[in-house]
Amino acid sequence: MVDKALPKQLRDINSMLEKIAPSLVAKERAYIADAAVYTVNISKPILVNAVNSLNANDVTRIIQGEKGTATLILKEKTSQQLIAAITPKVEEQLNQYGIVKSINTALSGSNLLGSLLGGNKTSVNLGGLSQLASEQLVNGIFNIIEDYEIQNSKSLLGPLGK
């Protein structure tokens, strides 16, 4: 599940790192999973509030839209709020484990971070990595929600489902 939520560039970095330091990649996955667990209590009320605040226009879009439209609407309503809410917790977790220092040590002299974070960066700072990790956690949440919606659209929408 962790790898599924990662962007291609980070999966590519992990592939390279697995050849050099497989234990680092295993730790990274564990840290991301731990951070996801710590963010559940922050994310749940935001998502529940968004579902409870759906309006007639949202419902019409869901009924008339393709499978995955409900997730798209939920993402539109909550994505930025979720990222802002969980970033401090993600940063706390990453800082606690020293993951930034480990990544910088493993990638010293590499230009892979430049392609991931933009520019010609050869090191990452905690704020940038926390933001990126938070965005990926939120994207991962929506990937899981969308998979569930698509697989269960008939039962979720009843007679209105496609």
N, C-alpha and C positions, 0 to 999 in steps of 0.2 A: 504494500500500500504506500509506503514512503517513496519508493522509486517512481510509482505511478504519478505522484503529485509533483515530482521534480521536473524543472524545465530541461530540455534536451542538452543545453550547454552544461548544466550541473551534472547530468547523467554522464556526459562525456568526461568531465573532470573526475568524477568518481571512478569511471572505467580506468583512467590513467592511474589514479591513486591506488586502485586495487592491485595494480601490478607492483607498485612501489611500497605501499603501506596498507595492506588489506585490513589490518586492525583499526586503522584510522577511519576508514569508510564504514566499518561495522559500528564504531563508536558514533560516527556522525548520524547514521540511521537511528541508532538508539536515542541520541540526543533529540533528534527531530520528533521521534515518537513520544518521548517524554514531554517535550514542549507541547505537542498536540494534546496530550492528556491534561496538562496544566491549563490549557486554554478552553477546555470544554465548558467550564462554569461561566466563563466570560462570554463565549459564543452563543450558548443556548438561549439566554434571554433576548439577545438581539434578533436571533432567527425566529423565535416564538413571537416576538412583537411584530416583526415584519409579516408573518403569516396572518396574525390577528388584524393587521391593518390593511389587508388586501381590499381594494375597492371594486366597484362594478366593472370599471374599465379593465382592471387586472384580470378579473374572472373571465371576462369576455375574451381577452387575449389568450388565456389558458385554454378555454374551450375551443376557440377557433384556430389556435396555433398548432404547430407540430409538437411531437413528443419532445420534451425538454424545455418547453416554453415556461412552465412554472418555475423551473430552476433558474432560467434566465431572468425572470422577473425578481425572484428572490435575490439573485446576485446583484441586479441593478439597485435594489433597495438597500442592501446591507454590506456590499463588498468593502467599500472604503471605511465604513464604521467598524467592521470586523478587524480589518488590518490595523486601524488606529488603536483599537481596544486590546488586541493581543500582542502588539509589538513590544510593549514594556515587559510582559511576562516572558516572551521569547528571548529578549535581550538578557533578562535576568538568568534564564537557563543557559544560554550560550556563554555568558560571562562566568557563571558558576563552574562550567566544565572546561573553560579555557580553550574552546574549540577554535576561536579566531587565531590564537597564537599557534595552535597545531596546524591549521590550514596554511597560515603564512609560512611556517617552517617547511612544510611539505612542498609548497609551491614556490619557494624562494627562487627568483630568477625566471619564473615561468610567465609567459604572456597570456595564459589561459584565463586569468582573472579579468584581463582587459576585455576579452570577448564576452565574458559573463556580466561584468559590472559596467562596461563601457569605458572608453578611453584607453590609456596605456598603463593601467594600474598593474602593479606586480605584488600588491598586498591589499588586504581588505581591512576595513575598520569595523568595529562592532556594530555601529549604527547601520551601516550599509548592509551587512550580513543579516542583522536582525530584521530590517525592512524586507529584504529579499526572502528570508525564511518565513516571515509572516505572510507575505503575498502568496508564497507557495502553499503554506498551510491552508489559507483561505481557498485558493484554487483547488486544493485537494479535497476540502470539505464539499465544494460544489461539484467536483467530479463524482464523488460518492453519492451525493444527493441526486444528481442527474441520472446516474446509473440506476438508482432505485426508482426514480420517477419513470424512466423509460420501461423498465421491467414490469412496473406495476401500474401503468397508466389507466388500464381498464378498471381495476379495482379502486383506484384513487378517485376517478371521475365518475364512476358508476355508469348510468345510461348515457351520460354526456361524453364519455371517453371514446377514443378512436381505436 
